[in-house]
Amino acid sequence: MSVSSWQGWSLPATPRGWHDLTRELSTEVERVPAFPAPRIERFQSMPADPLNVTRIDLVVHVGTHLDAPVHFIPDGPSVSEIPADRLIGPGVVWHLDCTPGGLIDIPDLTRASPALQPGDMVLLDTGWADRWGTPSYHDNPSFTEAAAQWLVDRGTTLVGVDFATPDLAPHRRPTHFDWPVHQVLLRHGVLVVEHLTATAALAGKRVDVVVGAVPIAGADGAPARVFARPLP
């Protein structure tokens, strides 16, 4: 059997200004400690087999991913039920200075620039992505419940963070913790994206955003390839 060799892309890349805000998905991906690591393996491998085929086994809430409302709202839509126009649209990238375990409250959001408009997605640049692979990555900042409601009240459609969760880090959660930030956002149809990276290059800008979440039937979340580009 002959084996084909790579000849390169058929056309040269044309710069379009898109920034990839996605973490590479691997068996070493950062995740909430309660979640098992992904399993990624070759089901078939060349040259012994006629083609390469990869099989994966993963919790949908590891790596860069989208949370669907049904993640916390039992009668909310699953990933496959989210309309495409909720995953593509305008937004803002806000730089916020945060400390380990710090709270993001309403004054932090009102000071952020550019100004939020109804229908915007909100992506954060807190610098937390630089802690990826270190213990401090898991001591992320989080939103207050009031800040989450403030975003809902202003017509936000999606919140994307460059850390693990907009709620308190796992080791900071009190007994009977009920994920209040997720509850507020998802109950009102504000989607959540976690583990973004490379948002710093877009901080302080209005952007177009594409959240390419895999439409897994009935799923409460899905891996997502997230892109953004500055608006003129």
CYANA upper distance limits for C-alpha pairs under 8 A (distance plus 0.5 A):
  1 MET  CA     50 PRO  CA      8.45
  3 VAL  CA     47 PRO  CA      7.92
 17 GLY  CA    229 ARG  CA      5.95
 17 GLY  CA    230 PRO  CA      7.61
 18 TRP  CA    227 PHE  CA      6.70
 18 TRP  CA    228 ALA  CA      6.00
 18 TRP  CA    229 ARG  CA      5.00
 18 TRP  CA    230 PRO  CA      8.34
 19 HIS  CA    198 ALA  CA      8.39
 19 HIS  CA    227 PHE  CA      5.96
 19 HIS  CA    228 ALA  CA      5.78
 19 HIS  CA    229 ARG  CA      6.38
 20 ASP  CA    198 ALA  CA      7.88
 20 ASP  CA    225 ARG  CA      8.12
 20 ASP  CA    226 VAL  CA      6.62
 20 ASP  CA    227 PHE  CA      5.20
 20 ASP  CA    228 ALA  CA      7.30
 21 LEU  CA    196 LEU  CA      6.02
 21 LEU  CA    197 THR  CA      5.38
 21 LEU  CA    198 ALA  CA      5.88
 21 LEU  CA    199 THR  CA      6.89
 21 LEU  CA    225 ARG  CA      8.03
 21 LEU  CA    226 VAL  CA      5.87
 21 LEU  CA    227 PHE  CA      6.19
 21 LEU  CA    228 ALA  CA      7.82
 22 THR  CA     64 THR  CA      6.23
 22 THR  CA    195 HIS  CA      8.22
 22 THR  CA    196 LEU  CA      6.21
 22 THR  CA    197 THR  CA      6.42
 22 THR  CA    198 ALA  CA      8.43
 22 THR  CA    224 ALA  CA      8.03
 22 THR  CA    225 ARG  CA      6.09
 22 THR  CA    226 VAL  CA      6.04
 22 THR  CA    227 PHE  CA      8.09
 23 ARG  CA     63 GLY  CA      6.70
 23 ARG  CA     64 THR  CA      6.11
 23 ARG  CA    195 HIS  CA      7.67
 23 ARG  CA    196 LEU  CA      7.24
 23 ARG  CA    197 THR  CA      6.93
 24 GLU  CA     29 VAL  CA      8.23
 24 GLU  CA     63 GLY  CA      8.01
 25 LEU  CA     29 VAL  CA      6.67
 25 LEU  CA     63 GLY  CA      6.60
 25 LEU  CA     64 THR  CA      8.36
 26 SER  CA     38 PRO  CA      7.46
 26 SER  CA     40 ILE  CA      7.69
 27 THR  CA     37 ALA  CA      6.34
 27 THR  CA     38 PRO  CA      5.52
 27 THR  CA     39 ARG  CA      6.47
 27 THR  CA     40 ILE  CA      7.04
 28 GLU  CA     37 ALA  CA      7.53
 28 GLU  CA     38 PRO  CA      8.36
 29 VAL  CA     37 ALA  CA      7.86
 29 VAL  CA     38 PRO  CA      8.36
 29 VAL  CA     62 VAL  CA      7.68
 29 VAL  CA     63 GLY  CA      6.48
 30 GLU  CA     62 VAL  CA      7.54
 30 GLU  CA     63 GLY  CA      6.92
 30 GLU  CA    132 TRP  CA      7.72
 30 GLU  CA    133 GLY  CA      7.25
 31 ARG  CA     35 PHE  CA      7.13
 31 ARG  CA     37 ALA  CA      8.11
 31 ARG  CA     61 HIS  CA      8.29
 31 ARG  CA     62 VAL  CA      5.70
 31 ARG  CA     63 GLY  CA      7.13
 31 ARG  CA    164 ALA  CA      7.91
 32 VAL  CA     62 VAL  CA      7.98
 32 VAL  CA    138 HIS  CA      8.44
 32 VAL  CA    164 ALA  CA      7.98
 32 VAL  CA    170 PRO  CA      8.34
 35 PHE  CA     59 VAL  CA      7.31
 35 PHE  CA     62 VAL  CA      8.27
 36 PRO  CA     58 LEU  CA      8.05
 36 PRO  CA     59 VAL  CA      7.67
 37 ALA  CA     58 LEU  CA      7.45
 37 ALA  CA     59 VAL  CA      8.45
 38 PRO  CA     56 ILE  CA      7.59
 38 PRO  CA     57 ASP  CA      6.21
 38 PRO  CA     58 LEU  CA      4.90
 38 PRO  CA     59 VAL  CA      7.48
 39 ARG  CA     56 ILE  CA      6.01
 39 ARG  CA     57 ASP  CA      5.50
 39 ARG  CA     58 LEU  CA      6.83
 40 ILE  CA     54 THR  CA      7.48
 40 ILE  CA     55 ARG  CA      6.39
 40 ILE  CA     56 ILE  CA      5.03
 40 ILE  CA     57 ASP  CA      7.12
 41 GLU  CA     54 THR  CA      6.15
 41 GLU  CA     55 ARG  CA      5.95
 41 GLU  CA     56 ILE  CA      7.02
 42 ARG  CA     52 ASN  CA      7.52
 42 ARG  CA     53 VAL  CA      6.25
 42 ARG  CA     54 THR  CA      4.87
 42 ARG  CA     55 ARG  CA      6.58
 43 PHE  CA     52 ASN  CA      8.08
 43 PHE  CA     53 VAL  CA      5.89
 43 PHE  CA     54 THR  CA      5.84
 43 PHE  CA     55 ARG  CA      6.29
 44 GLN  CA     49 ASP  CA      6.43
 44 GLN  CA     51 LEU  CA      7.18
 44 GLN  CA     52 ASN  CA      5.73
 44 GLN  CA     53 VAL  CA      5.45
 44 GLN  CA     54 THR  CA      7.53
 45 SER  CA     49 ASP  CA      5.85
 45 SER  CA     50 PRO  CA      8.11
 45 SER  CA     51 LEU  CA      6.70
 45 SER  CA     52 ASN  CA      5.10
 45 SER  CA     53 VAL  CA      7.16
 46 MET  CA     50 PRO  CA      6.44
 46 MET  CA     51 LEU  CA      5.95
 46 MET  CA     52 ASN  CA      6.19
 47 PRO  CA     51 LEU  CA      8.00
 58 LEU  CA     62 VAL  CA      8.17
 60 VAL  CA     65 HIS  CA      7.61
 60 VAL  CA    220 ASP  CA      8.34
 60 VAL  CA    221 GLY  CA      5.95
 60 VAL  CA    222 ALA  CA      5.39
 60 VAL  CA    223 PRO  CA      6.52
 61 HIS  CA     65 HIS  CA      6.59
 61 HIS  CA     66 LEU  CA      8.13
 61 HIS  CA     67 ASP  CA      8.04
 61 HIS  CA    221 GLY  CA      6.73
 61 HIS  CA    222 ALA  CA      7.31
 61 HIS  CA    223 PRO  CA      7.84
 62 VAL  CA    223 PRO  CA      8.07
 63 GLY  CA    194 GLU  CA      8.10
 63 GLY  CA    195 HIS  CA      6.41
 63 GLY  CA    223 PRO  CA      7.65
 64 THR  CA    193 VAL  CA      7.59
 64 THR  CA    194 GLU  CA      6.17
 64 THR  CA    195 HIS  CA      5.20
 64 THR  CA    196 LEU  CA      6.32
 64 THR  CA    223 PRO  CA      6.59
 64 THR  CA    224 ALA  CA      6.46
 64 THR  CA    225 ARG  CA      7.80
 65 HIS  CA    193 VAL  CA      6.13
 65 HIS  CA    194 GLU  CA      6.26
 65 HIS  CA    195 HIS  CA      7.61
 65 HIS  CA    213 ALA  CA      7.71
 65 HIS  CA    221 GLY  CA      7.35
 65 HIS  CA    222 ALA  CA      5.98
 65 HIS  CA    223 PRO  CA      4.73
 65 HIS  CA    224 ALA  CA      5.28
 65 HIS  CA    225 ARG  CA      8.32
 66 LEU  CA    191 LEU  CA      7.76
 66 LEU  CA    192 VAL  CA      6.29
 66 LEU  CA    193 VAL  CA      5.02
 66 LEU  CA    194 GLU  CA      7.23
 66 LEU  CA    213 ALA  CA      6.96
 66 LEU  CA    221 GLY  CA      5.84
 66 LEU  CA    222 ALA  CA      5.95
 66 LEU  CA    223 PRO  CA      6.91
 66 LEU  CA    224 ALA  CA      6.69
 67 ASP  CA     71 HIS  CA      6.87
 67 ASP  CA     79 VAL  CA      8.20
 67 ASP  CA    191 LEU  CA      6.77
 67 ASP  CA    192 VAL  CA      5.63
 67 ASP  CA    193 VAL  CA      6.68
 67 ASP  CA    194 GLU  CA      8.50
 67 ASP  CA    220 ASP  CA      6.73
 67 ASP  CA    221 GLY  CA      4.98
 67 ASP  CA    222 ALA  CA      7.50
 68 ALA  CA     76 GLY  CA      8.38
 68 ALA  CA     77 PRO  CA      7.20
 68 ALA  CA     78 SER  CA      6.01
 68 ALA  CA     79 VAL  CA      5.79
 68 ALA  CA     82 ILE  CA      8.24
 68 ALA  CA    186 LEU  CA      7.73
 68 ALA  CA    191 LEU  CA      6.73
 68 ALA  CA    192 VAL  CA      7.80
 68 ALA  CA    219 ALA  CA      8.21
 68 ALA  CA    220 ASP  CA      5.60
 68 ALA  CA    221 GLY  CA      5.80
 69 PRO  CA     73 ILE  CA      6.10
 69 PRO  CA     76 GLY  CA      5.49
 69 PRO  CA     77 PRO  CA      6.17
 69 PRO  CA     78 SER  CA      7.03
 69 PRO  CA    186 LEU  CA      5.18
 69 PRO  CA    187 ARG  CA      7.03
 69 PRO  CA    189 GLY  CA      7.03
 69 PRO  CA    190 VAL  CA      8.48
 69 PRO  CA    191 LEU  CA      7.43
 69 PRO  CA    220 ASP  CA      7.54
 70 VAL  CA     74 PRO  CA      5.73
 70 VAL  CA     75 ASP  CA      6.87
 70 VAL  CA     76 GLY  CA      4.97
 70 VAL  CA     77 PRO  CA      5.99
 70 VAL  CA     78 SER  CA      5.96
 70 VAL  CA    186 LEU  CA      8.45
 70 VAL  CA    219 ALA  CA      8.36
 70 VAL  CA    220 ASP  CA      5.82
 71 HIS  CA     78 SER  CA      8.32
 71 HIS  CA    220 ASP  CA      4.94
 71 HIS  CA    221 GLY  CA      7.34
 72 PHE  CA    182 HIS  CA      7.69
 72 PHE  CA    183 GLN  CA      6.86
 72 PHE  CA    186 LEU  CA      7.77
 73 ILE  CA    183 GLN  CA      7.79
 73 ILE  CA    186 LEU  CA      7.56
 73 ILE  CA    187 ARG  CA      6.77
 76 GLY  CA    187 ARG  CA      8.00
 77 PRO  CA     81 GLU  CA      5.97
 77 PRO  CA     82 ILE  CA      7.02
 78 SER  CA     82 ILE  CA      7.20
 78 SER  CA    217 ALA  CA      7.73
 78 SER  CA    218 GLY  CA      5.58
 78 SER  CA    219 ALA  CA      5.82
 78 SER  CA    220 ASP  CA      5.93
 78 SER  CA    221 GLY  CA      7.98
 79 VAL  CA    213 ALA  CA      8.13
 79 VAL  CA    214 VAL  CA      8.11
 79 VAL  CA    215 PRO  CA      5.97
 79 VAL  CA    216 ILE  CA      6.72
 79 VAL  CA    217 ALA  CA      7.52
 79 VAL  CA    218 GLY  CA      7.22
 79 VAL  CA    219 ALA  CA      6.14
 79 VAL  CA    220 ASP  CA      6.64
 79 VAL  CA    221 GLY  CA      6.50
 79 VAL  CA    222 ALA  CA      7.40
 80 SER  CA    214 VAL  CA      8.24
 80 SER  CA    215 PRO  CA      4.65
 80 SER  CA    216 ILE  CA      6.00
 80 SER  CA    217 ALA  CA      5.78
 80 SER  CA    218 GLY  CA      7.03
 80 SER  CA    219 ALA  CA      7.72
 81 GLU  CA    215 PRO  CA      8.29
 81 GLU  CA    218 GLY  CA      8.46
 82 ILE  CA     86 ARG  CA      7.32
 82 ILE  CA     87 LEU  CA      8.44
 83 PRO  CA     87 LEU  CA      7.81
 84 ALA  CA     88 ILE  CA      7.07
 85 ASP  CA     89 GLY  CA      7.45
 86 ARG  CA    157 THR  CA      7.45
 86 ARG  CA    158 LEU  CA      8.45
 87 LEU  CA    209 VAL  CA      8.20
 87 LEU  CA    210 VAL  CA      6.49
 87 LEU  CA    211 VAL  CA      5.61
 87 LEU  CA    212 GLY  CA      7.73
 88 ILE  CA    208 ASP  CA      8.04
 88 ILE  CA    209 VAL  CA      6.10
 88 ILE  CA    210 VAL  CA      5.11
 88 ILE  CA    211 VAL  CA      6.84
 89 GLY  CA    120 ASP  CA      7.75
 89 GLY  CA    121 MET  CA      7.86
 89 GLY  CA    208 ASP  CA      6.12
 89 GLY  CA    209 VAL  CA      5.91
 89 GLY  CA    210 VAL  CA      7.36
 90 PRO  CA    119 GLY  CA      7.89
 90 PRO  CA    120 ASP  CA      5.88
 90 PRO  CA    121 MET  CA      6.82
 90 PRO  CA    206 ARG  CA      7.77
 90 PRO  CA    207 VAL  CA      6.21
 90 PRO  CA    208 ASP  CA      5.04
 90 PRO  CA    209 VAL  CA      6.47
 91 GLY  CA    116 LEU  CA      8.39
 91 GLY  CA    119 GLY  CA      8.34
 91 GLY  CA    120 ASP  CA      4.81
 91 GLY  CA    121 MET  CA      4.69
 91 GLY  CA    122 VAL  CA      6.17
 91 GLY  CA    123 LEU  CA      7.93
 91 GLY  CA    206 ARG  CA      6.24
 91 GLY  CA    207 VAL  CA      5.72
 91 GLY  CA    208 ASP  CA      6.62
 91 GLY  CA    209 VAL  CA      7.12
 92 VAL  CA    113 SER  CA      8.49
 92 VAL  CA    114 PRO  CA      7.09
 92 VAL  CA    115 ALA  CA      8.41
 92 VAL  CA    116 LEU  CA      7.45
 92 VAL  CA    120 ASP  CA      7.33
 92 VAL  CA    121 MET  CA      6.83
 92 VAL  CA    122 VAL  CA      5.72
 92 VAL  CA    123 LEU  CA      6.70
 92 VAL  CA    204 GLY  CA      7.77
 92 VAL  CA    205 LYS  CA      6.41
 92 VAL  CA    206 ARG  CA      5.02
 92 VAL  CA    207 VAL  CA      6.27
 93 VAL  CA    114 PRO  CA      8.34
 93 VAL  CA    122 VAL  CA      6.59
 93 VAL  CA    123 LEU  CA      5.21
 93 VAL  CA    124 LEU  CA      6.11
 93 VAL  CA    125 ASP  CA      7.29
 93 VAL  CA    199 THR  CA      7.76
 93 VAL  CA    202 LEU  CA      6.68
 93 VAL  CA    203 ALA  CA      5.44
 93 VAL  CA    204 GLY  CA      6.18
 93 VAL  CA    205 LYS  CA      6.23
 93 VAL  CA    206 ARG  CA      7.06
 93 VAL  CA    207 VAL  CA      7.77
 94 TRP  CA    112 ALA  CA      6.48
 94 TRP  CA    113 SER  CA      6.65
 94 TRP  CA    114 PRO  CA      7.84
 94 TRP  CA    122 VAL  CA      7.76
 94 TRP  CA    123 LEU  CA      6.81
 94 TRP  CA    124 LEU  CA      5.55
 94 TRP  CA    125 ASP  CA      6.37
 94 TRP  CA    203 ALA  CA      5.97
 94 TRP  CA    204 GLY  CA      6.03
 94 TRP  CA    205 LYS  CA      8.13
 95 HIS  CA    112 ALA  CA      7.63
 95 HIS  CA    113 SER  CA      8.43
 95 HIS  CA    124 LEU  CA      6.56
 95 HIS  CA    125 ASP  CA      5.09
 95 HIS  CA    126 THR  CA      6.26
 95 HIS  CA    200 ALA  CA      8.02
 95 HIS  CA    203 ALA  CA      5.99
 95 HIS  CA    204 GLY  CA      7.03
 96 LEU  CA    108 ASP  CA      7.82
 96 LEU  CA    112 ALA  CA      7.87
 96 LEU  CA    124 LEU  CA      7.62
 96 LEU  CA    125 ASP  CA      6.77
 96 LEU  CA    126 THR  CA      5.54
 97 ASP  CA    126 THR  CA      6.22
 97 ASP  CA    127 GLY  CA      8.35
 98 CYS  CA    102 GLY  CA      6.54
 98 CYS  CA    103 LEU  CA      8.29
 98 CYS  CA    104 ILE  CA      8.19
 98 CYS  CA    126 THR  CA      6.63
 98 CYS  CA    141 PRO  CA      6.89
 99 THR  CA    140 ASN  CA      8.36
 99 THR  CA    141 PRO  CA      6.97
100 PRO  CA    136 SER  CA      7.90
100 PRO  CA    139 ASP  CA      5.87
100 PRO  CA    140 ASN  CA      6.06
100 PRO  CA    141 PRO  CA      6.26
101 GLY  CA    139 ASP  CA      6.01
101 GLY  CA    140 ASN  CA      5.84
101 GLY  CA    141 PRO  CA      5.03
101 GLY  CA    142 SER  CA      7.39
101 GLY  CA    168 LEU  CA      7.81
101 GLY  CA    169 ALA  CA      7.56
101 GLY  CA    172 ARG  CA      8.23
102 GLY  CA    140 ASN  CA      7.96
102 GLY  CA    141 PRO  CA      5.10
102 GLY  CA    142 SER  CA      6.97
103 LEU  CA    141 PRO  CA      6.25
103 LEU  CA    142 SER  CA      5.68
103 LEU  CA    143 PHE  CA      6.07
103 LEU  CA    144 THR  CA      6.69
104 ILE  CA    108 ASP  CA      6.67
104 ILE  CA    109 LEU  CA      8.16
104 ILE  CA    141 PRO  CA      7.53
104 ILE  CA    142 SER  CA      6.34
104 ILE  CA    143 PHE  CA      5.04
104 ILE  CA    144 THR  CA      6.56
104 ILE  CA    147 ALA  CA      7.56
105 ASP  CA    109 LEU  CA      7.25
105 ASP  CA    143 PHE  CA      6.67
105 ASP  CA    144 THR  CA      6.02
105 ASP  CA    146 ALA  CA      7.49
105 ASP  CA    147 ALA  CA      5.55
106 ILE  CA    110 THR  CA      6.70
106 ILE  CA    146 ALA  CA      7.36
106 ILE  CA    147 ALA  CA      5.33
106 ILE  CA    150 TRP  CA      7.40
107 PRO  CA    111 ARG  CA      6.74
108 ASP  CA    112 ALA  CA      6.93
109 LEU  CA    147 ALA  CA      8.05
113 SER  CA    204 GLY  CA      6.12
113 SER  CA    205 LYS  CA      8.21
114 PRO  CA    204 GLY  CA      6.34
114 PRO  CA    205 LYS  CA      6.80
114 PRO  CA    206 ARG  CA      7.27
116 LEU  CA    120 ASP  CA      7.14
116 LEU  CA    154 ARG  CA      8.24
117 GLN  CA    154 ARG  CA      7.86
117 GLN  CA    155 GLY  CA      7.93
117 GLN  CA    156 THR  CA      8.30
118 PRO  CA    154 ARG  CA      6.35
118 PRO  CA    155 GLY  CA      4.93
118 PRO  CA    156 THR  CA      6.59
119 GLY  CA    155 GLY  CA      5.87
119 GLY  CA    156 THR  CA      5.91
119 GLY  CA    157 THR  CA      6.19
120 ASP  CA    155 GLY  CA      7.63
120 ASP  CA    156 THR  CA      5.72
120 ASP  CA    157 THR  CA      6.44
120 ASP  CA    158 LEU  CA      7.92
121 MET  CA    156 THR  CA      6.24
121 MET  CA    157 THR  CA      5.80
121 MET  CA    158 LEU  CA      5.12
121 MET  CA    159 VAL  CA      6.49
121 MET  CA    160 GLY  CA      8.28
121 MET  CA    209 VAL  CA      8.23
122 VAL  CA    156 THR  CA      7.57
122 VAL  CA    157 THR  CA      8.43
122 VAL  CA    158 LEU  CA      6.65
122 VAL  CA    159 VAL  CA      5.37
122 VAL  CA    160 GLY  CA      6.65
123 LEU  CA    159 VAL  CA      6.40
123 LEU  CA    160 GLY  CA      5.01
123 LEU  CA    161 VAL  CA      6.47
123 LEU  CA    199 THR  CA      8.16
124 LEU  CA    160 GLY  CA      6.72
124 LEU  CA    161 VAL  CA      5.60
124 LEU  CA    162 ASP  CA      6.69
124 LEU  CA    199 THR  CA      7.51
124 LEU  CA    203 ALA  CA      8.39
125 ASP  CA    161 VAL  CA      7.88
125 ASP  CA    162 ASP  CA      6.81
125 ASP  CA    199 THR  CA      5.85
125 ASP  CA    200 ALA  CA      6.05
125 ASP  CA    203 ALA  CA      6.84
126 THR  CA    162 ASP  CA      7.29
127 GLY  CA    131 ARG  CA      8.26
127 GLY  CA    162 ASP  CA      7.93
127 GLY  CA    200 ALA  CA      7.85
128 TRP  CA    132 TRP  CA      7.84
128 TRP  CA    137 TYR  CA      7.15
128 TRP  CA    140 ASN  CA      7.84
128 TRP  CA    162 ASP  CA      6.44
128 TRP  CA    163 PHE  CA      6.35
129 ALA  CA    137 TYR  CA      8.15
129 ALA  CA    162 ASP  CA      5.97
129 ALA  CA    163 PHE  CA      6.80
129 ALA  CA    195 HIS  CA      8.06
129 ALA  CA    196 LEU  CA      7.69
129 ALA  CA    197 THR  CA      5.95
129 ALA  CA    198 ALA  CA      7.90
131 ARG  CA    135 PRO  CA      8.41
131 ARG  CA    136 SER  CA      6.86
131 ARG  CA    137 TYR  CA      5.44
132 TRP  CA    137 TYR  CA      6.05
133 GLY  CA    137 TYR  CA      7.46
134 THR  CA    138 HIS  CA      8.46
135 PRO  CA    139 ASP  CA      8.10
136 SER  CA    140 ASN  CA      7.97
137 TYR  CA    163 PHE  CA      7.68
137 TYR  CA    164 ALA  CA      8.42
138 HIS  CA    164 ALA  CA      7.62
138 HIS  CA    169 ALA  CA      7.04
138 HIS  CA    170 PRO  CA      8.50
139 ASP  CA    169 ALA  CA      6.19
139 ASP  CA    171 HIS  CA      8.40
140 ASN  CA    163 PHE  CA      6.76
140 ASN  CA    164 ALA  CA      7.43
140 ASN  CA    165 THR  CA      8.05
140 ASN  CA    168 LEU  CA      7.95
140 ASN  CA    169 ALA  CA      6.32
141 PRO  CA    163 PHE  CA      8.46
141 PRO  CA    166 PRO  CA      7.91
141 PRO  CA    168 LEU  CA      7.56
141 PRO  CA    169 ALA  CA      7.92
142 SER  CA    165 THR  CA      7.58
142 SER  CA    166 PRO  CA      5.23
142 SER  CA    167 ASP  CA      5.55
142 SER  CA    168 LEU  CA      5.86
142 SER  CA    169 ALA  CA      7.96
143 PHE  CA    147 ALA  CA      6.57
143 PHE  CA    148 ALA  CA      7.02
143 PHE  CA    166 PRO  CA      6.10
143 PHE  CA    167 ASP  CA      6.66
143 PHE  CA    168 LEU  CA      8.24
143 PHE  CA    181 VAL  CA      7.22
144 THR  CA    148 ALA  CA      6.94
144 THR  CA    167 ASP  CA      8.39
144 THR  CA    181 VAL  CA      7.40
145 GLU  CA    149 GLN  CA      6.84
145 GLU  CA    180 PRO  CA      6.60
145 GLU  CA    181 VAL  CA      5.79
145 GLU  CA    184 VAL  CA      7.72
146 ALA  CA    150 TRP  CA      6.64
147 ALA  CA    151 LEU  CA      6.89
148 ALA  CA    152 VAL  CA      6.92
148 ALA  CA    181 VAL  CA      6.40
148 ALA  CA    184 VAL  CA      6.90
148 ALA  CA    185 LEU  CA      6.78
149 GLN  CA    153 ASP  CA      6.56
149 GLN  CA    184 VAL  CA      6.91
149 GLN  CA    185 LEU  CA      7.77
150 TRP  CA    154 ARG  CA      6.90
151 LEU  CA    155 GLY  CA      7.16
151 LEU  CA    156 THR  CA      6.01
152 VAL  CA    156 THR  CA      6.11
152 VAL  CA    157 THR  CA      8.38
152 VAL  CA    184 VAL  CA      8.43
152 VAL  CA    185 LEU  CA      7.14
152 VAL  CA    188 HIS  CA      7.44
152 VAL  CA    190 VAL  CA      7.54
156 THR  CA    190 VAL  CA      7.07
157 THR  CA    189 GLY  CA      7.54
157 THR  CA    190 VAL  CA      5.24
157 THR  CA    191 LEU  CA      6.91
158 LEU  CA    190 VAL  CA      5.39
158 LEU  CA    191 LEU  CA      4.94
158 LEU  CA    192 VAL  CA      6.21
158 LEU  CA    193 VAL  CA      8.01
159 VAL  CA    190 VAL  CA      7.48
159 VAL  CA    191 LEU  CA      6.75
159 VAL  CA    192 VAL  CA      5.50
159 VAL  CA    193 VAL  CA      6.73
160 GLY  CA    192 VAL  CA      6.27
160 GLY  CA    193 VAL  CA      4.87
160 GLY  CA    194 GLU  CA      6.34
160 GLY  CA    196 LEU  CA      7.43
161 VAL  CA    165 THR  CA      7.72
161 VAL  CA    166 PRO  CA      7.42
161 VAL  CA    193 VAL  CA      6.84
161 VAL  CA    194 GLU  CA      5.72
161 VAL  CA    195 HIS  CA      6.78
161 VAL  CA    196 LEU  CA      6.38
162 ASP  CA    194 GLU  CA      6.95
162 ASP  CA    195 HIS  CA      5.47
162 ASP  CA    196 LEU  CA      4.77
162 ASP  CA    197 THR  CA      6.15
162 ASP  CA    199 THR  CA      8.04
163 PHE  CA    194 GLU  CA      6.68
163 PHE  CA    195 HIS  CA      5.33
163 PHE  CA    196 LEU  CA      7.23
164 ALA  CA    169 ALA  CA      8.40
164 ALA  CA    194 GLU  CA      6.08
164 ALA  CA    195 HIS  CA      5.83
165 THR  CA    169 ALA  CA      7.57
165 THR  CA    194 GLU  CA      6.53
165 THR  CA    195 HIS  CA      8.33
166 PRO  CA    181 VAL  CA      7.09
166 PRO  CA    182 HIS  CA      7.80
166 PRO  CA    194 GLU  CA      8.42
167 ASP  CA    179 TRP  CA      6.51
167 ASP  CA    180 PRO  CA      7.61
167 ASP  CA    181 VAL  CA      6.08
167 ASP  CA    182 HIS  CA      7.37
168 LEU  CA    172 ARG  CA      6.60
168 LEU  CA    173 ARG  CA      6.53
168 LEU  CA    179 TRP  CA      8.28
169 ALA  CA    173 ARG  CA      7.16
173 ARG  CA    177 PHE  CA      6.49
178 ASP  CA    183 GLN  CA      8.43
179 TRP  CA    183 GLN  CA      6.68
180 PRO  CA    184 VAL  CA      6.67
181 VAL  CA    185 LEU  CA      6.68
182 HIS  CA    186 LEU  CA      6.22
182 HIS  CA    187 ARG  CA      8.47
182 HIS  CA    192 VAL  CA      8.30
183 GLN  CA    187 ARG  CA      6.25
184 VAL  CA    188 HIS  CA      7.11
185 LEU  CA    189 GLY  CA      6.96
185 LEU  CA    190 VAL  CA      5.33
185 LEU  CA    191 LEU  CA      7.35
185 LEU  CA    192 VAL  CA      8.20
186 LEU  CA    190 VAL  CA      5.64
186 LEU  CA    191 LEU  CA      6.44
186 LEU  CA    192 VAL  CA      8.04
196 LEU  CA    226 VAL  CA      8.47
199 THR  CA    203 ALA  CA      6.88
202 LEU  CA    207 VAL  CA      8.35
202 LEU  CA    229 ARG  CA      8.22
202 LEU  CA    230 PRO  CA      7.49
205 LYS  CA    230 PRO  CA      6.91
205 LYS  CA    231 LEU  CA      8.19
206 ARG  CA    230 PRO  CA      6.41
206 ARG  CA    231 LEU  CA      6.14
207 VAL  CA    228 ALA  CA      6.58
207 VAL  CA    229 ARG  CA      5.74
207 VAL  CA    230 PRO  CA      4.79
207 VAL  CA    231 LEU  CA      5.35
208 ASP  CA    228 ALA  CA      5.86
208 ASP  CA    229 ARG  CA      5.86
208 ASP  CA    230 PRO  CA      6.89
208 ASP  CA    231 LEU  CA      6.73
209 VAL  CA    226 VAL  CA      7.87
209 VAL  CA    227 PHE  CA      6.26
209 VAL  CA    228 ALA  CA      4.88
209 VAL  CA    229 ARG  CA      7.34
210 VAL  CA    226 VAL  CA      6.19
210 VAL  CA    227 PHE  CA      5.64
210 VAL  CA    228 ALA  CA      6.79
211 VAL  CA    224 ALA  CA      6.69
211 VAL  CA    225 ARG  CA      6.57
211 VAL  CA    226 VAL  CA      5.07
211 VAL  CA    227 PHE  CA      7.11
212 GLY  CA    224 ALA  CA      5.53
212 GLY  CA    225 ARG  CA      5.42
212 GLY  CA    226 VAL  CA      6.46
213 ALA  CA    222 ALA  CA      6.28
213 ALA  CA    223 PRO  CA      6.28
213 ALA  CA    224 ALA  CA      4.56
213 ALA  CA    225 ARG  CA      7.06
214 VAL  CA    222 ALA  CA      6.15
214 VAL  CA    223 PRO  CA      6.71
214 VAL  CA    224 ALA  CA      6.90
215 PRO  CA    219 ALA  CA      8.48
215 PRO  CA    222 ALA  CA      7.75
216 ILE  CA    222 ALA  CA      7.39
